[in-house]
Amino acid sequence: MKISVFGLGYVGAVSCACLAKLGHQVIGVDVAQAKVDLINRGESPLSEEGLAPLLADAVAKGLLRATRDAADAVAATEIAMLCVGTPSTPSGGVDAGHLEAVCDQIGEVLRNGGPDFFCVMTRSTSLPPVHRALIERLAKVSGRAIGEGIGYVCHPEFLREGSSVRDFFEPPKIVFGTTDPRSESLCGALYPGVEGETVFVSVDTAAMVKYADNCFHAVKVTFANEIGTICGQMGIDAQGVMDVFCRDHKLNLSPRYLRPGGAFGGSCLPKDLRAMLDFSRSSAVATPLLHGVQESNRKQVEALLSRVAGPDRPRVGVVGLAFKEGTDDVRESPMVALVEQLCGKGHPVRVYDGHLRAAELIGSNRRFALASIPHLEELLTDRLQEVIDHAQVLVVSHRLTPQLWEGVRFQPGSRVIDLVRVDELRGLPGYEGVYW
């Protein structure tokens, strides 16, 4: 394919060299003459392992050249890969000025001619509203309809400086957020021979994947450092602790607990987090991330309450009171906190939980349940339909089996707030996913 790459920094220069290695015809574009000259001599504009020989080989084979002339590059290619900088604004937002300028250049060329169909592929990290604005801008400036004369792809990069060439050919994943089938087809031919799970999603989803990745990486570094701070205060080798921690690929380093939904609860997580926070306070050790976890979890419950409660005090049904499905453990369950607050505000509440019988609760589990909801037995029923008939607002925190949902009838006008993404409920008129 014929590809123009706008921006010859880390991502752009590496993309030029590696795309040429895959056999594509590549034109690099940059406003800096020095970078253009280096590329045309087959030299690397930056220090990156393995990049220099790839550039030299690509130029020698006639697969790569560079220019400052954006119009020339667009006219000679079918895809423009945007790798320009997106620095922070003074407030911390995304400065999309470079992207906007390139899109304007591309749009002007296409307005006056160019290929019948042209695909703009953005690799620069930008939030979804930036991509939406760029799509509108391209359509307006080019005079072409998205999906007809022009297509757009959000294609986040996952290249680490120092190992970016290796990451290009051995990607953790390949993500394309496309606007149309024709652009999607071009994406499918972009990386011949490169093995990596490829996913096609919406532009918005693709953009947010990159931010989710980087924010999680930042959280991981901070988490390890805060655990290290506490360990150091106790005289414990934090490297040894985290070495054992990282051996757990069932829970710790896995997809577990990484699905948006309700707040956490139970007999372990809140208690153990409080213990760490108490030690950090008593030892004057700063652990703002761990403190923030507790506060954020509290905010999740508050946000759910504000979404359910109202001045007209609607009747509320709750499916799943235990903190985890398949157990009768209600200790520090966020749903207990929700029911307690709703009852206190005068909302009639009914609860279905197939594993829970108030009379059978014992020990600390019983003490917590009755201290929070003294009349729990009056709220519970073993008939799911009864709760659904009662509810003007149904809050679902347990998935249940598909068979249990079969045949249930929902009241017209009732709302369903789903915390766990139950597929059987998603087509209902009043359905609301908590974050989807």
N, C-alpha and C positions, 0 to 999 in steps of 0.2 A: 504494500500500500504506500501511498504518498502522504507523508505526515509533516506538518510544520510544528515546531516546538517553540513557544513564546516564553522567553526567560531562560537564561543560561546559567543559573545558579546551580545549587546542589541537585535539585530535582530535575531541572531542565537539562543540564549537561549529562547527567547519568542517563536520563531518558533518551537523549539523542544517541549516545553511544550504544546503549542496549537495544534500542529499536533497530538501529542499523545492523547490529549483530544478528538480529532475527531476520534480516533480509529486506527490511523496509527502506524506501527512499526517504531521507530525512533532511529537512531544512531547519536549522536553528535560527531563531530571531532574537535579537537583543538590541537595546538602545546604546549599549556600551561598545564602542568600536574595538576596544582592547580585547574583549571577550570574543567578538566576531573574528578578529585576526588570529587569535590563539586557536580557535576551533578550525579555521581554514588551513592552518599550518599543521593540524593534527596534534595539537598540544592541549593539555588540560588546563582550564582556567582555575582549577582548585585542586587541593590535595585530597585525594580519595583513593583508597586501595583498589587497584585493578582498573581504574578509569582511563589512565593515560594510554596504555596499549590498545584498548578498545577504540578510543578516539582516533588514534593514529591509523589503525587498520581500516576503520570506516571511511576516513578521508581518502586513504590510498586506494580503496576499492571504488571510490566514486559514489558511495552510498550516503555521504554526509557533507553538507556545506552549510555555511552560516551567512547571514545577511542582516542589515539593519532595515531593509525594505520590506515592510509588512505586506504591502500589496503584492509584491512579487511572490512572496511565500504563499499567500492565500491562493493566488491564481494558479500556482503550480501544484497544489495539494488538495486532498479531499477531507482531511481531518486537521484541525488546529488543536494542539494540546497546550493548554495554558498553565504555565508553571511560574508565573510571576509572583512577586512577594505580596503578602497580605499582612502588613505590620499592624500593630495595635494603635488604636486612636488614643488620645489622652485619657479617655474614660475606660479604656480597656477593650473597646469594641473592635470590630474588623474594619480596617481601612481598605476598602475595595477599589480605590482610585486606579491602581494599575490594571486591575481586571476590567474596569469600566473603559479605560482608554483602549485596551486591546480589543474589546468587544466592539467599540465604536469603529476602530480601524477595519476590523473584519466585516462589520456591517456595511460600511461604505463601499468596500470592494465588491461585496455581493450585490449591493443595490445597482451597481453599474456593470454587472456581468458576473464573471467567475463561473465555477462549476454549477451544474444544474441542482445538485444537492451538496450541502457542506455541513459537516459535523463539528461543533465546537465542544471540546472535551476539557473540562476544568479539573486540574489536579491540585490547584492552590487551595489550601484549607480555608473554608468559608462557611459561615452559618447558613441554614436554609433560606432565611429571608434575602440574603445576598444573592443566592442562586436564582431565586424567583425574580428578583429585580433584573439580573443579567439576562434571563430568558426573555423578559418583556423588552429589555433594551435591544437585544439582538433582533427580535422580530420587528420592532419599530424602525431601527436604523436601516436594516437590510430591506425592509418592505416585503419580507417573505414570511409565510405562515410556518409556525413550528410544526415539524413533522412532514412538511411538504418540501419547501425549498431549503429548509435549514433544520438541523436537529441539535439537541443539547444533551450532554452527558456530564454528570458529576462522577468523577473517577478518583476518589481519594487515594493518596499514596501512603505506603507503609514502609518507607525507606529510612533506615537509621544511618546517620552520618558515621562514617568509618566502616560500614558494612553494606552500603547502599547497592553496590553492584551485585553482591551476593543476594541481598534481599529482593532485588528486581527479578532475578532468575529463580529464586526460591521463596516466593511470597507466602506469608501466613494465610492470605486470602486475597481474592481479586474481586473488587466491588464496583459495579456499574449502576448508576442511577440514571435511567434513560427516559426521554420524553416520547419516543416513537420507535416503531419496529425497524425502520431503516437504520437508525443510529445503533440500535441493539445489534443488528446484523454486522455492522462495521466493528463493533466491540468484540464480537465473537471471533474475528479474524486478526485481532491485534497481537496476540501472544502465542504464535505457533510453537509448540514444543515445550512451553512453560507449564509446569504442573502446579496447580494450586486450586483450591475450591473456589469456583466462580459463582457469584450470586448477582442476579439482576433484581433491582429494587427501584423504588421511586427516587427521584432526585433528593427529596427531603431526607429520606432514610439514609441514603448513601452519605450525605453531608454529615449527619449526626453520628454515624458510625465512627468517623475519624475523631470527633470530639469525645465520644464515649471512651474510645481507646486511650486517648492521651490523658483525659481526666482520671481514668482508672489507673494508668501508670503513675500519675502524680500521687494518687491516693496510696498506691502500694509502697512507693518510696517513703512517704510520710508515715504510713502505718508501721513499716519496719523500723523507722527511726524512733517513733514514740515507744514502741515495744523495747527498743534498744535503750532508750533513756530510762525507762522503769527498771529494766534488768540491771543497768549500770548502777542505779541507786541501791539496788539490792545486793550488788556484788556478784551478779550472775553473768556468765558469758552469753551475750545476746546472739552471737553468731551460732553458737550451739543450739540455742532455742529455736532460731529461725531455720536452721538446717533441718531439724526434725519437723518443724511446721511445714516446710516445703516438700517433704516426702509424702504428704497426704494429698493424693490426686483424686480422692473420692469426694472430699468436701472442700478442702482449702483451695487447691489449684484446680478448679473445675467449674462447670456452669452452675453448680448448686448455689442457691441464694442470690443469683444474679438475674432474676426475673422481676420486673416491677409488679407491685401489688400492694398488699396491706403491710402494716407495721409488724415488727418482730415482737415476740413475747415468749412466754414459757418460763419454766423453772430455772433455766440456766443462763441464757443470754443476758437478760436484764440484770440478774443478780451478780454475775461475774463482771459485767461491765461496770456496775456500781463499785465493786470491790477495787478494781483497777483505778477508778476515778478517785475513790476515797484515799487510796495510797498516794496517788499523785498530788492530791491536795495536802495531805499531812506531811509529805516530803518536799513540798514546794517545787514539784516537777511539772513543767508545762506540757500538757498533752491536749492541745486544742482540737485535734482531729477526733480523739476518743470522746471528749466532751461534746463535740458537735454531733457525734453519732447519737448520743442520748437525746439531745435537744431536737435533732431532726426526726427521730422516731416519735417523740411527743407531738411534733407538728403534724405528722402524718395522721395521727388519731384526731387531732383538732380539725384538720382539713376535711376528713371524712364526716365528722360530726356536723360541720357547717353545711356539708353537701346534703345531709339527710334531714337535719332538723329544720323547722320553719315555724313562723308565727302561728300558722293554722294547726300546728301539732299533728301532722299526718300519722296515720297508723303505720308502724314499722314492723316488718318481718325480718328475722335474721336466720340465715342458713349457715350453721357452723359456729358454735360458741367456743369450743376448745381452741387453744392456740395453734393446734396442728390437727389435720384430719386423721382419723384412725385412732384417736386417743380421747380419753375423757379428762385430760389435764387442762384445767382452765386457769391455772396460776399465771397471773400477769398477762392473760390473753388480752390483746387490744380490743377484741370484740366484747369482752366483759366490761372494759372501760367505756366502750361505746354504749352498751345497753344501760349501764349505770347512769351515764349522763342523760340519755334519752328519757329514761324513767323519771329522773329528777326534773326534767323539763316538761313533764306531763304527756309524753308520747305513749300511747298504748303500744306495747311491744309483745310479740310472740316469737318464740325461738324453736327452731328444729335442729337437733343434733343427734344423729343416729346412734352415737356411742355414749350419750350422756344421759344419766338418770340421777336426779338430785338426791334421791334417797340412798343411792349406792355410793355416793362420794364419801371418801374417808380422809382422815388426817389433815395435813396442811392444805390439800386440795379442797376439802370441804370447808375448812375455815376461811380460805380466801374467797371461795365462791359465795358463801353466805354473808360474809362481811361486806362484800361488794354489792350483792343482789340478794337481800334477805328473803324476798318472795320468789326466788328462782323457780321453785317447783310449779308455781302458778303460771309462769311464762312458758314453760317447756311443753311441747307436744311431740308425739312420735308420728304425727301425720303431716307430711310435707304440704299436701294440698290445703290443709287447715291454715298453715302459716301464709301460704300464697293468697288464699281467699281473704285473710285478714289484712294483708299489707297493701297500703298505698305506695309505700317504698319498701322494696325487698333488697336487703344487703346480703350478698352471697360471698362467704369466705371459705367454703369447702366446695370442691368440684362435684362430689357425689359420683355415682355411676350413671352412665347414660340411661340405664333401665329405670332409675328413680325419677328422671326427668320426663320419661315417656308418658304421655297422657295427661300431664298436669295442665291445668287451665289457668291462664292469667287474666286478671281483671282488666277491662278496657281502661286506658288512662293511667295504669299503674307504672311506676318506674322500677327498673331493676339495676342496681349498682353492683357490678361484678368486680371482685378483687382478685380473682384467680383465673380469669379468661375461660369460661365454660362455653364450649363451642355450641352446645345445644340451646343456649340462650341468646346467642348473638344476633339472631334474626328478629327478635321481638321488637315491636314498635317503640317500647319505652326503655330499651336497653342502653346502658351507659357503662362502658369499660372505665375503670378507675384512671387509667393512663393511656387508653387506646380508643 
